[in-house]
């Protein structure tokens, strides 16, 4: 008669069950440890910066074609005011068509041409800014974004 040996380890089924349970726990816990909302807000602020660049360039082209360096032109149903062939801070937002009721962005009151993310902790550290001070046909506006704290 043969003697039965004691089991000295785990069976394959036990190992598979433990791995599956650990996988489920990792999948549910990972989003709590990896918060990507700040990165997403930063990316959208940089996208608004790109939209400001595009809107300014297209409006400048329209200004050159119409021969209106200083004055106003109707673009897409909005009256855009130009200085030196570039849209002013007060009217660049009309070209972006940002609706504050449905958009993640609003134009900062008292700071024309500055757009901040609505869900950011601070409007100063999560914004895109259009500055048309000192522009001319040969000097384009300064368009920047600040994304140091978009959490």
HELIX and SHEET records of a PDB file:
HELIX    1   1 UNK A   12  UNK A   33  1                                  22    
HELIX    2   2 UNK A   37  UNK A   66  1                                  30    
HELIX    3   3 UNK A   89  UNK A   96  1                                   8    
SHEET    1   A 3 UNK A  71  UNK A  75  0                                        
SHEET    2   A 3 UNK A  78  UNK A  83 -1                                        
SHEET    3   A 3 UNK A  86  UNK A  87 -1                                        
SHEET    1   B 4 UNK A 105  UNK A 107  0                                        
SHEET    2   B 4 UNK A 114  UNK A 117 -1                                        
SHEET    3   B 4 UNK A 127  UNK A 131 -1                                        
SHEET    4   B 4 UNK A 142  UNK A 146 -1                                        
END                                                                             
